[in-house]
Amino acid sequence: QTRPHCKSAASQMSTTLATAVAGIQLDCCVYNASGPRTGSGASLAKVAASRSGAVLAKSATSLEQSGNPLPRYKEFSLGDDTCRGSINSEGLPNQGIDYYTSNEVIDEVKAVNEKKPFMVSLSGLKLADNLAMLETAAKNPRVAAVELNLACPNIPGKPTVAYDFEQMQEVLDAVFKSPGYKLLGNRPLGIKLAPYFDFPHFERAASIINSFPGVKYVVTTNTIGNALAVDGENECAVIAPKNGFGGLGGGYVKFTALANVKKLRELLRTDIDIVGVGGVATGMDAFELLLCGAVAVQVGTTHWTEGAKCFDRIANELEDIMRRKNYTSIGQFVGKLKEYTKPVNGSTSAAKKSASAQSVAKSTTGLSPATILLAILVVLCAMLLMKFQEAFAAGSTLLNGCTCAK
């Protein structure tokens, strides 16, 4: 006989989401992307208070800047089981490199969680800016790692660095010869890439990156550039800057992100770690990026939508998936994506049930207790009304079938 409070073996299984990115230990393989809700010390402290494995500051420029005119960001629902899609032309609003590398900001983060790694992101308007900012970041020993954004144009009039392979070679050559890189010492420098679509481009990018031993990790992928979303009713673009052109993110880029993680894992040196980003809204989204070869996963659009609590939910969902699949650590499945095989009977339905449960959890996130209570009362009233109608119908039938004695 089954004991009423007995837990299944899967629910009792101990799991860990711990990982390492270029030697930096993270308690959780899910952390924030450099972008939404990362522009201030207060916002970064909220990330530190969550299950996010690290705290990554907003992409910084040399000086503070306010960014492009509003509205510059728009989200779209892609269904309950999919990360919301987004388009943006933010224009890098940020408080400048001196702010994000200041002890005041780092103190605000470390006061919440002293052990959580603090990382900075550089996105200079030109190469000289990036070299100067790298030196600024390296001077503070509390900065655990630097993410160099090559997915934005660094030189006016030239293409995005990640798409201009000659420029990429020149930028990386200058970076690894710079005083700032020498000051970093053993702290890792990673690069963030734009999405690639053609295999020759993957191969060329990987060849350049592999030639620089200083590249310790790669973050892929940034938004898909120069998309256009239209408001048909008002016959205009949905965002104001650049005549409506902006970068696609969130659910729109999930499958591109999976492909970039998988292909770059095949082509890059084995000592270069990959951090996957793009379209992560559930534990299964994170699981799929890890399966393709990422050692950690960043969250951007969903962080904007839900706030820092999304890291707790996604981490919990990922742990549930691992227990269901009998994994105890992410190292057991990272990079283990198999070629297509016919699904085993029942496996697809189990996955759908898990996705449905995650969808319900995601959709109810943020509802107030009063809203939930009201919904329960509405359901109870509906049930009582149905019972009353059934009783009334039964009484009417009984009366209609009755024969009166004369």
C-alpha positions in Angstrom: 0.0 0.0 0.0 1.3 3.4 -1.0 1.9 5.8 1.9 0.0 9.0 1.4 3.0 11.3 2.0 5.6 9.3 0.1 7.5 11.3 -2.5 8.6 9.8 -5.8 12.3 9.0 -6.4 12.4 11.7 -9.0 11.1 14.4 -6.7 13.7 13.4 -4.0 16.6 13.4 -6.5 19.3 16.0 -5.7 20.0 18.3 -8.7 22.5 21.1 -9.2 22.5 23.9 -11.8 26.1 24.8 -10.9 28.4 25.6 -13.9 31.5 27.5 -14.8 31.9 30.1 -17.5 35.6 30.5 -18.4 36.6 29.3 -15.0 34.1 31.5 -13.1 32.0 29.4 -10.8 28.2 30.1 -11.0 25.7 28.4 -8.6 23.1 28.6 -11.3 23.6 28.3 -15.1 20.8 30.9 -15.7 21.7 34.6 -15.5 20.7 37.9 -16.9 21.5 39.3 -20.3 23.0 42.7 -20.6 20.0 44.8 -21.5 16.6 45.1 -19.8 16.5 46.0 -16.1 20.3 46.2 -15.8 20.8 50.0 -16.0 21.0 50.9 -12.3 22.5 49.5 -9.1 19.1 49.0 -7.7 18.0 46.9 -10.7 21.2 44.9 -10.5 20.7 44.3 -6.8 17.3 42.7 -7.6 19.1 40.3 -10.0 21.6 39.5 -7.3 18.7 38.7 -4.9 17.3 36.1 -7.4 18.6 32.7 -8.4 20.5 34.3 -11.3 24.0 32.8 -11.3 25.8 36.0 -12.0 25.0 39.8 -12.3 25.8 41.3 -15.7 25.6 45.1 -15.9 24.1 47.1 -18.8 26.2 47.4 -21.9 28.3 50.6 -21.3 29.5 53.4 -23.4 32.3 55.8 -22.4 29.9 58.4 -21.3 26.3 58.4 -20.0 23.7 58.5 -22.8 19.9 58.6 -22.8 19.4 56.4 -25.9 17.0 56.8 -28.8 13.6 58.6 -28.7 10.6 56.8 -27.3 8.8 54.5 -28.1 11.8 52.3 -28.8 10.7 48.9 -27.5 7.7 46.7 -28.3 6.7 43.2 -27.3 4.4 40.7 -29.1 2.6 37.6 -27.7 3.7 34.5 -29.6 1.5 32.1 -27.6 1.5 30.8 -24.0 4.3 28.2 -24.7 6.7 30.7 -26.3 8.8 33.6 -25.1 7.3 36.9 -26.1 8.8 38.4 -29.2 10.3 41.9 -29.1 11.7 44.6 -31.4 13.8 47.4 -30.1 16.1 50.3 -31.1 17.2 51.3 -27.6 20.3 53.2 -28.7 22.3 51.9 -25.7 20.8 54.0 -22.9 23.2 53.6 -19.9 25.0 55.5 -17.2 28.5 55.1 -18.6 31.4 52.8 -17.8 32.6 54.7 -14.7 29.2 54.1 -13.1 29.1 50.4 -13.7 32.6 49.8 -12.5 32.3 52.0 -9.4 32.5 50.5 -6.0 29.2 52.2 -5.1 27.3 50.1 -7.6 29.3 46.9 -6.9 28.7 47.4 -3.2 25.0 47.7 -3.8 25.1 44.3 -5.6 27.4 42.6 -3.2 25.4 43.7 -0.2 22.7 41.3 -1.4 25.0 38.4 -2.4 28.7 38.7 -1.8 29.7 35.6 -3.7 27.7 36.2 -6.9 30.1 37.2 -9.8 29.7 40.7 -11.1 30.4 41.2 -14.8 30.4 44.2 -17.1 29.6 44.6 -20.8 31.3 47.0 -23.2 29.7 48.5 -26.3 31.8 51.5 -27.3 30.8 53.7 -30.2 34.3 53.2 -31.6 37.3 50.9 -31.0 39.2 53.5 -29.0 36.3 53.7 -26.6 36.3 50.0 -26.1 40.0 49.9 -25.4 39.7 52.7 -22.8 36.6 51.1 -21.2 38.4 47.8 -21.0 41.2 49.5 -19.0 38.7 51.1 -16.7 36.9 47.8 -16.0 40.2 46.0 -15.5 41.3 48.5 -12.8 38.6 47.3 -10.5 39.5 43.8 -9.2 35.9 43.2 -8.2 34.9 43.0 -11.8 34.9 39.2 -12.4 34.7 39.2 -16.2 34.2 41.5 -19.2 31.8 40.9 -22.1 32.8 42.7 -25.2 29.9 43.4 -27.5 30.8 42.9 -31.1 27.2 42.8 -32.2 26.9 46.6 -32.5 28.7 48.9 -34.9 31.9 50.3 -33.4 33.0 52.5 -36.3 30.5 54.9 -37.8 29.8 54.0 -41.4 31.0 50.5 -41.1 29.0 47.3 -40.6 28.4 45.5 -37.3 31.8 44.2 -36.2 30.7 40.6 -36.1 29.6 40.8 -39.7 32.7 42.6 -41.0 35.4 39.9 -40.6 38.3 42.2 -41.5 37.1 44.6 -38.8 36.6 41.8 -36.3 40.2 40.7 -36.8 41.5 44.2 -36.3 39.3 44.9 -33.2 40.4 41.6 -31.5 44.0 42.2 -32.4 43.9 45.7 -30.8 42.0 44.4 -27.8 44.5 41.6 -26.9 47.5 44.0 -27.4 45.9 46.7 -25.2 47.0 47.7 -21.6 43.5 47.0 -20.5 43.7 43.3 -21.4 47.0 43.0 -19.6 45.4 44.5 -16.5 42.7 41.9 -16.5 45.2 39.2 -15.6 43.5 35.9 -15.2 40.0 37.3 -15.4 38.3 36.2 -18.6 37.2 38.3 -21.5 34.3 37.1 -23.6 32.7 38.4 -26.8 29.1 38.7 -27.7 28.2 37.9 -31.3 25.5 38.8 -33.8 23.5 35.9 -35.2 25.0 34.1 -38.2 22.9 32.3 -40.9 25.3 31.0 -43.5 27.7 28.2 -42.7 30.7 30.0 -44.4 30.1 32.9 -42.1 30.1 30.6 -39.0 33.4 29.1 -40.2 35.0 32.5 -40.9 34.0 33.9 -37.5 35.1 30.8 -35.7 38.4 30.8 -37.5 39.1 34.4 -36.4 38.0 33.8 -32.8 40.1 30.6 -32.5 43.2 32.5 -33.5 43.0 34.6 -30.3 43.8 32.5 -27.2 42.5 35.4 -25.1 38.9 34.7 -26.0 37.6 32.6 -23.1 33.9 32.5 -23.9 31.4 33.5 -26.5 27.9 34.8 -25.9 25.4 34.1 -28.8 23.2 35.5 -30.0 22.3 39.2 -30.1 19.1 40.4 -31.8 18.5 39.9 -35.5 19.1 43.4 -36.8 17.0 45.8 -39.0 13.6 44.2 -38.7 10.4 46.3 -39.1 7.1 45.8 -37.2 4.1 47.7 -38.6 0.9 48.9 -36.9 -1.6 48.3 -39.7 -4.5 50.1 -38.0 -2.5 53.3 -37.6 -0.4 52.7 -40.7 2.9 53.4 -39.0 5.9 51.6 -37.5 5.6 50.4 -33.9 8.8 52.1 -32.7 10.0 55.6 -33.4 13.8 55.5 -34.0 15.5 54.7 -37.3 12.2 54.9 -39.2 10.9 51.9 -37.2 13.9 49.5 -37.9 15.1 47.6 -34.9 16.5 44.3 -33.6 14.3 41.3 -33.2 14.6 39.5 -29.8 12.8 37.1 -27.5 10.8 34.3 -29.1 11.6 35.5 -32.6 15.2 34.5 -32.3 15.0 31.3 -30.3 15.6 28.8 -33.1 18.4 31.1 -34.5 20.0 31.1 -31.1 19.8 27.3 -30.9 21.5 27.0 -34.3 24.2 29.5 -33.4 25.0 27.7 -30.1 25.1 24.3 -31.8 27.2 25.4 -34.8 29.7 27.5 -32.9 30.2 24.7 -30.4 31.2 22.5 -33.3 33.7 25.0 -34.7 35.2 26.8 -31.7 38.2 25.6 -29.6 37.1 23.3 -26.8 38.5 25.7 -24.2 36.1 28.4 -25.3 32.8 28.3 -23.4 29.5 29.3 -25.0 26.7 31.2 -23.2 23.4 30.9 -25.1 20.9 33.7 -25.2 17.7 34.2 -27.2 14.1 33.3 -26.5 14.4 31.8 -23.0 11.1 32.0 -21.1 10.9 28.5 -19.6 13.1 25.8 -18.1 12.7 23.9 -21.3 14.0 26.8 -23.4 17.1 26.9 -21.1 17.5 23.1 -21.3 17.5 23.2 -25.1 20.3 25.8 -25.3 22.3 23.7 -22.9 21.7 20.6 -24.9 23.1 22.4 -28.0 26.3 23.1 -26.2 25.9 26.2 -24.0 27.4 26.0 -20.4 25.1 28.8 -19.3 22.1 30.7 -20.5 21.2 34.4 -20.4 17.6 35.8 -20.2 16.7 39.2 -21.7 13.1 39.7 -23.0 11.5 37.6 -20.2 13.5 39.5 -17.6 12.0 42.7 -19.0 8.5 41.2 -18.9 8.6 39.5 -15.5 11.4 41.1 -13.6 14.1 39.3 -11.7 11.7 36.7 -10.3 11.9 35.0 -13.7 15.3 33.6 -12.8 13.8 31.7 -9.9 11.0 30.3 -12.0 13.2 29.3 -14.9 15.7 27.7 -12.6 13.0 25.7 -10.7 11.5 24.5 -14.0 14.9 23.4 -15.3 15.5 21.4 -12.1 12.1 19.8 -12.6 13.1 18.7 -16.1 16.4 17.3 -14.9 14.6 15.3 -12.2 12.1 14.0 -14.8 15.0 12.9 -17.0 17.1 11.6 -14.1 19.9 14.2 -14.5 21.7 15.4 -11.4 23.9 18.0 -13.0 23.9 20.0 -16.3 27.3 18.5 -17.3 25.4 15.2 -18.0 23.6 16.7 -21.0 25.4 19.9 -22.1 26.3 19.5 -25.7 24.6 16.1 -26.0 22.1 16.9 -28.6 21.3 13.8 -30.7 20.3 13.5 -34.3 16.6 13.1 -35.0 15.1 9.9 -33.6 11.4 8.8 -33.6 9.9 9.9 -30.2 9.5 7.1 -27.7 5.8 6.4 -26.9 4.7 8.7 -24.1 7.8 10.9 -24.2 6.1 13.5 -26.3 3.0 13.6 -24.1 5.2 14.0 -21.0 7.0 16.9 -22.6 3.7 18.5 -23.5 2.4 18.1 -20.0 5.6 19.7 -18.6 5.5 22.6 -21.1 1.8 23.1 -20.3 2.6 23.2 -16.5 5.4 25.7 -17.2 3.0 27.8 -19.3 0.5 27.9 -16.6 3.2 29.0 -14.1 4.4 31.7 -16.4 1.0 33.0 -17.2 -0.1 33.3 -13.6 3.2 35.0 -12.5 2.5 38.5 -11.2 -1.3 38.0 -10.5 -2.3 39.5 -7.2 -4.0 37.4 -4.5 -7.2 39.4 -4.9 -7.3 38.6 -8.7 -6.8 34.9 -8.0 -9.5 34.9 -5.3 -12.0 36.7 -7.6 -11.3 34.1 -10.4 -12.0 31.3 -7.9 -15.3 32.9 -6.8 -16.4 33.3 -10.4 -15.8 29.6 -11.0 -17.7 28.6 -7.8 -20.7 30.8 -8.8 -20.8 29.2 -12.2 -20.8 25.8 -10.7 -23.6 26.6 -8.3 -25.6 28.1 -11.2 -25.2 24.9 -13.2 -26.4 22.8 -10.2 -29.4 25.0 -9.8 -30.3 24.7 -13.5 -30.0 20.9 -13.3 -32.2 20.8 -10.2 -34.8 23.0 -11.8 -34.8 21.0 -15.0 -35.3 17.7 -13.0 -38.2 19.3 -11.1 -39.9 20.4 -14.3 -39.6 16.9 -15.8 -41.1 15.4 -12.8 -44.1 17.7 -12.8 -44.7 17.3 -16.6 -44.8 13.5 -16.1 -47.3 13.5 -13.2 -51.0 12.3 -13.9 -53.6 13.9 -11.7 -56.5 11.6 -10.3 -60.0 12.7 -11.3 
